Amino acid sequence: MRKAISIFFGLIFLLFAAFQYNDPDPQVWVPIYGAAAFVSFLALGNAVQPWFFALAGLAYVVAAIYQWPPAFEGFLLDEMGMKTINIELARESGGLGICAIAMFILAGLTRKKAYS
């Protein structure tokens, strides 16, 4: 189960990174999602301890809180383009939150393997 979930998260984050090609600042977001993909693929083996995934999850939570917009206007409007900076910040914060959730899930899955 751990391997399937780590492959799923890794592929999803690679897809997230690929979607950043038309973002105003891809040089920021491609490495962020690329790192999440790389760390997800690390869960395939036993080379990384659970605390590493938990620490990565905590870093993504802090970044998501920092990125949260001053006035929440939602994530989507009628189309996918950026209408306001608050919507863009909310989307970025949401992406970081997804990364955090994935890291905490991987921490739990590798913890079970490490202590079994």
Phi, psi and omega in degrees: 000319180301317182294317180296318180291320179293323176294317178302308180297318180301316179292321178298316182289330172296321176295317176302316180297319180295326180290349183277001184301330181255013179284150178298335181226065181294335180295343176269313191275329177298313177296326179296311180286328176296320177296319178297321177295313181300313180295324177297317179292335176297335181289350178296325179254189179252025185281342185242136179282156180302327181298331179296315178293321178295319178294319176297318178299318178296319178298319178292324177296313179300316179296321179295319178295317179298324184277349184301137184290154178294330177225113183286124179241013181100183181253326185230150168240210182291337181222172187278348182294162179280117179269316179224162179294329180294323178292318179297317178296321178296318178296317179296318178296320177297319177298319177294324177295321176297318177300317180297314180300316179299318181295320179292324175297315179295325176298316179295318181292320179285333176295316179299320180289319183293326184257007180281000000 
